[in-house]
């Protein structure tokens, strides 16, 4: 379809052509997208939602032609028994899971549903400190008691390494009533943890293991990309298809990989945390991606893998810049090769500056940037030309850089004192204080760096000077630091403090806005000095 005003071909016309390539298939063999295209051709008068009625509104760019609601023959995501159910079964087969569920609001909906399926209010959950903010939100909303495990850390770059089994084991020794363990593997930077060993520890202690594998949907689908948590003993795994595979933004899968998960309860929770009006365009994207992986995935992923290897081999010749490849580092169990973490520690340029130069001078948009590095996230849709463009640009920039004098490092994140559980903070009286003067006060809001969205300051905990320093450094360097006010916390919302005589106090121990909360059971956390290298 062409835009009536410009005469230009719709960006969705190619998508529909791809979707509708096999219109002659039998109904039970056709993909969801093919059925949507067939339905559009039938010209059935749509006296149902959505309000665009599949009419030719130019600003919708053709997407409306395959955008419907739950009508005859098209199943219902929240009560799947037809084509959506069959597609979910195919997804489970392709991804090597017992069950798979479509997610249309990203992995976040799957995170919320998975955690609520396992835990009740007051239950303890062991969380890797670098988990996504959706995990922290679930802990707060569901009234859970978090215990944290600290991953290893790269002070020279400013990002986390792997979570080690020895630390998870110690957490169970100190907190034998942990019901759920949540870790992120691979991380935004591509760091993989020893999921198999962690899963064994969880089973021995009667706990469920939920792995946020949002950034590793491609793992387990091609041997060169490593094994997925789905096959390594995790009970549930969430995968964001849109991050690295050919699927539209917001699309993801929640995979159930063991018989220890109540799928009836899981489906009930998915219906709570997902929209009751799921997009058929997004679901068609998931279905199409799964079918493509089944039929042509090996070829696609093999070409992607070769392009990655060729590009990284070439980039070994960089002088000032470098590509993070932790081959023999005790802080890393394994690594997701698809990530291109460009280290800026050898040249007189920051990650933020590198990202700007690539965008403005070379028309290359990176995924994210921090003080000492930037991430070029590759995906299955990247062509050889894409990789060549990245190579050429990085070499050109590298040639212009002077050596860096001194290294900007970030302080090792600590585990602050906890005054209240996250869910208890909602009833506390608060006040705003200057962020740079908030050390020792108990935060009533989370503060995170986005992307990836892992909280650095957590509500209910005492703010520490190291976190203030780190966050301020990143913000002043151009990194996006945000709070629940949707902006950098120039003024941080903290709990009011009082002593028995009514005078102010500044430490977590003296906060008495809620006498019951102030007496909450202190949780033992994993001390950073207890880290051990994997054996």
N, C-alpha and C positions, 0 to 999 in steps of 0.2 A: 504494500500500500504506500502511496506517495502522499506527502503533505500537500494539501490543496493549495496552500499559499506559496510555499517555497518550491514545490515540485520535487523536493528531496525525498529519497527513500527512507521510510521509517526505520529507526534502529531496531525495532521489534519485528520487522518483516523477515529479516534473516533468521531471527529466533523462531518465528512461527514456521518458516520454511524448513528449518532443521527439525522442529517438533513434528511437523505434519508430513514428513517424507514418506511415510508408509501408511497412507490412508486406506489402502485396500486390505489391511490386516483384519483378521477376525476380531470381534469385540474383546474376547478374552485374551487375545495376544497383544492388543494395542496398548501403548503407553497412555498414561493419563493425559499427556499433552496432545497426543494424536486424537484421543476422544474429544478433547476440548475443541480442537480444530474442526473435527467432524460436526460437532454440535453447532459451531458457528456457521458452517456451510448450510446446515439444515434450516436456518432462518426461522427458528421457533420464536414466536413473539414473547419477550421476557417480562411478564408482569410479576417480577420478583426482584429482589436486590441483586446487584448494586445499581445505583441510580443512573449510572452512565448508559445503561441498557445496550451496551456494546455499540453505541452510535459513534459516528466519526468526529470525536472531539480531538482536534489536532494536538493539543497539549498532552494528551495521554499517549501519543506516539504509537498507537496500535496495540498497546498492552491490553486494552479493554476487550479485545476480541476473544481472548481466552480467559477472561476474568468473570467467574460466575459465583454463585453461592451453592449451598447444598440442595441440589435439585435431583429429580428422578435419574437414577443411573450413575450418579457421581459420588455416592457414599458420603460419610460424615467423619471427619478426623477424630472427633471426640466420641464416636460410637462406630468405629470402622468395622464393616462386615462385607465390603465389596471390593472395588478396585483399589482403594487406599490400603485396606488390610492386605490384599495380595501384594501390593507394592512394598509394604513394610516387611512382609515375609521374604520378598526378594532381597531387600536391603540386609536383613539378618543373614541371609545366605552369603551374599557378596562380602559382607564385613565380618563374617565368622562369629556371629552372636546367636544366642538362643532366641532373643526377641529384639526387634528394633522399632523405635517409635519416631515418627516425623516430628521435627520441631520447626516452627515457623517464626519464632521470635528469638532466634539464636540459641546458643547453648544455655543462656541464662534461665530460660523457662525449664530446661531439663535439670539444671543444678537445683533449682528450688523444689521441683517435684521429687527428685531423687532423695534429697536430704529429708524432706517431710515424710517420705514413704518409710524411711528407716527409723527416724527419731521422734520422740515425744518431748513435750516441755520438760526441762530439767535434765535431760540426757546429756552426757558428756560426748563431745566430738573432738577428735584430734585433727588439727588443721595445720598444714604447712603454712608458714607465715607469709609465703608469697602467693597464696591463693587469690583468685579474682574476687572483686568486691561483692559479687553475687553470692559467694559463699558466706562472707561476713554478714550480708543482709539476711540470709537465711537463718544464721545463728541468732541474730537479733529478733527477727519477726517470729520465729518458732520458739523462743525462750530457751535456747540451748546454752550449755556451759562449755565454752571453748577452752581447749588446752592446745598449746602451740608447739610445733616442732620447727626448729630453725634449719633451713637448708645451709649448705656451705655458701661462701660468699667471695666474690672477686672484688676486693677493695680497689684494685688498680683500674677496674672498668666501671664498677658500680652496678653489678647485677648478681643475682643469686645463682648458685650451682645446684647440685643434686641434693635430694633428701636421702640420708643414709639409713639403712635398716637398723643399725645399732642404736640410732636415736629414737626410732619408732619403738623398738623393743624396750628401751629405757622408759619411754612414756607409758607403756603398759605396766611396767613394774611399779611406777609411781602412781598410776591411775588405772587400776585393773577393771574399772567399770566403764571404760571407753566403749561406746556403742558403734561409732562410725569413724572411719579415717578418710580424710579428703586430701589428696595431693594433686599438684599440677605437673604433668609430664607428657610431652615436652613443654618447656616454658616458652615464653615469648621469644627468648634468645636461643631456643633450641636445646636446652639442657634436659636430658632424660635421666630419670631415677631408676633404681633397681626395683621395678614393680613386682617381679616374681618373688623376691625375698620379702618384700614388704607385705605382699599378699599372704605368704606363708605365715608370717607373724600375726596378721589379722585373723586368719582362720584358727590358729592355735589359741587365740584369746577370745574367740567368739564374736569378733567385730566384722562389720561389712567394710569393704574397701571400694570407695568411689574415686575414680580417676578422671580429672578434668584433662582430657586429651583434645581439647578444642583445637589446639594448634597442630595436631598430628593426625588429622583425618586420613592422610595418605599412608600412614604407617600400617604395616601388615598387609598392604595391598600389592606390594612389590618387594622382593627380598632385599634389594639394595637400600630400601628405606627403613629397614629394621622391623622388629616385631612390635605389634600393638599391645597395649595394656589389655585389650580384649582377649588375647590368647595367653596372657601371662598370669592369670589368676584374679584379676579385678572382678568384682561382682557387678558393678555398673560403670559404664564409660560414656562420656559425652564427647561427640565429635562435631566440630563446626565444618560442614562440607564447604561452605563458602570461603573459608580461609585459604585453602590450598588446592581445592578441587574445582572443576567446572560447574559451579552451582551459584545461584543468586544470593546476594547478601541477605542475612537472617536465617538461612537454611542450615539445619543441623540434624543430627541423629542422636537419640539416647539409646544405647545398646545395653541390654541385660545379658550378662555372661555367665550367670550361675543360677542354681535353683534356690538360692537363699533369699531371693528377692520376691516379694509379693506383687506380682504383676497386676492383680486386680486393684490393689491399693495404689500402685504406681499410676495406672490409667486414671483413677479417680483424681489424683493430684495433678496429673497433666491437664485434665479438663479444668482444673481450678486456675492453673498458672499460664495456660495458653488461651488465646482469644477464642471465643465461640464463633467467630467469623474468620476462619483461617483462609489465607490467600491461596486460590487454586493455581495462580501463576507460580507462587513459591513451591507449592507441593508438586507441580508439574516439573519444576526445576530439580527437585530432589529425586523424583522418579526417573527423570531423564538422565541425571548424573549416575544413578545406580545402574541403570540399563547400559549406559555407555561403558562403565567400568567392567561390567560383566562381559560385554561383547568385544570391546576394543581397549580395555584398560591396560593390558600388558604392553601393548605397543605405545600408547600415550605415555605411560609412566617410565618405560624404558628410554624413550627419547628425552623426557624431562631429566632423568637421572644422568644421561650422557652429557646433556648440556650443562648440568651443574658441575659434573666432574671436569669437563673441559674448561669451564670458566674459572673454577677455583684453582685448577692447575696453572692457568695463565696468570691469575692474580697473585700467585706466589712471588712474582717478580716485582711486586710493589716495594718501594723503599721506605717511605714515611708512613703511609697507610698500610694496613694489613687486614687479613680476613681471619676471624677467630676460628681456630681449628684445634680444639683441646685433645690432642692425641694421647698425651701421657700426663694428665693432670689429675691429681688425687681428689680434686673437688668435683670431678665430673665422672659419672658412671658410664654414660653413653651420650651420643650427640645426634641431633636431627640434621642431616647434611643439607636439607633444603634451605636452611636459613643462611643468609649472608650477613653476618654481623661485622660491619666495617669498623675496625678499631682505629681511633685517631690519636692514640697515645704517643706515636712517634713523630707526628707532624704538628705544625703550628696552626691547627684548625680544630674546632670542636665538632662534635657530632651534629649539633644544631646548624652550625655554619656550613658543614658539608652538605647537609640536606638542602639548604637554601641554594647553594651553588649548583647542585645537580638539577634542581628545579628551574632556576632562572637562566642558567647558561647551557644546559644540556637537555632540557625537557624530560627529565627523569624524576619521577615522584617516588620517594622512599616511604616505607611503612611508618617509621618513627625515628626519632633522634633523641639522644641524651647528651650528657656533657662529654663523655669520652668515647662514644660510639654511636653508630646509626645502623638501622636494620633495613636491608633490601630483602623483602620477603618474596621468594620465588614461588611459582605455582604451576600446576599442570598445564595451564594455558600459555605459559611463557614460550616464546619462539626462540630459535637460535639467534635471530636478529636482536631480540630483547637483551639477551645475555651479552652479545657483542657490543651493543650500545653502552651497557653498564661497564664492561671492560674498558672500552675506549675512554669513557668519561673519567673513570677512576685513575687511569694511567695519566691522563692529561692533567688532572688536578694534582696528582702525586708529584709530577715533575715540577710544579710551581711552588711546592711547600718547603719552607725552611724547617729545620729540626726544632722540636719543642724544647724549651728551657724549663725543666721542672714538670711534674705531673700533678694534675688536679685529681686528688683521690677523695673517695667518700668514706666516711667513718662506718665501721661495721655496725649494722643495725642491732640494737639490743632488744631484749624483751622487757618492756617497762613494767612497773608495779601496777597491779590491777586492783582498783578500789571497788568497782562494781562490775557485774556482768553486763554485757551490752544491752540486754532487754530491760535491765533495771534503770538505765539512764533516761528512759523516756519520761519518768515521773519526777526527775530531779529539777530543782530550780537552777537556772543558769545565768551567766552574764558573759559579755564579750570583753576580752582582754587583748592587748597587742600581742600578735603572734610571737614576736621576738622576746616577749616577756612572759610567755606562757609556761616555761619550764617549771615542773613540779605541780602544775595544776592538772586536774582531771578533765580530759576532753569529753565533750558531749556530742562531738561529730567526728566522722571519719575524714581523713585527708589522704589523698592518693595521687600518684603520678599516672596520667592517662595519655596514651596507652602505656601499659596494658590494663591498669585499673586495680592494682593491688594496694590496699591501704597501708600507709606507713604509720600514721597516727590512728589509733583505734579508740572509739568511744568507750568510756569506762576505765581507761588506762591513764596513768600519769604521763604527761608529756615530758620527753627527755631532751636535753640540750643538743644531743647528737642529731636527733631527727629534725629539730629546728634548723640546725646548720645545713644538713643535707638538702632539705626541701628548699630552703632559701637559695642555696647555691644553684640548684637545678632551675628554679624559677627565674633567677637573675641571668641564667645562661640561655633562657628561651625555651626551656622544657615546660610542658603543660602540667601544672600542679593545680589540683582542684579539691574542693570540699563539698559538703552537702548544700552549700550556698551557691554552687555552680561557679565558683571562682576561687582564686588563691585566697587563703584565709588570712588576710591582712589583720583581721581581728578574729580570734578563735573563740568559739562558744565553749565555755568551760563550766563546771559545776561551781556553784557558790560555796564558799568555805566558811566554817564557823567553829569556834571553840566553845567550851561550856560557858564561858563568861561573855559570849557574844562577840568576841573579837575575831578578826579574820585570821585564817591560817592558809598556808600555801601548798601543803603537801597532801598527797592522796590519803594518808592515814587520818587526817583531821577533817576530811569532808564528811559533814553530818546532815546533809539535806534530807537524807532518808535513813532513819536509824536502822531499819531492817536491812536495807541494801548495804549499809556500812559494815554490817556484821556478816556479810556473805562469806561463804567458805572460800578461803584462799586456795587457788589452784597451783599445783606444782608444775612449773614449766621446764622445758628442756634447756639447761644452761649451755651457752655457746661454747664454753670451754670443754664440754663433754664430747665434742665432735671427734669422730675417728674416721680415718680414711677407710674406704671399703677394702675388705680383704681379697 
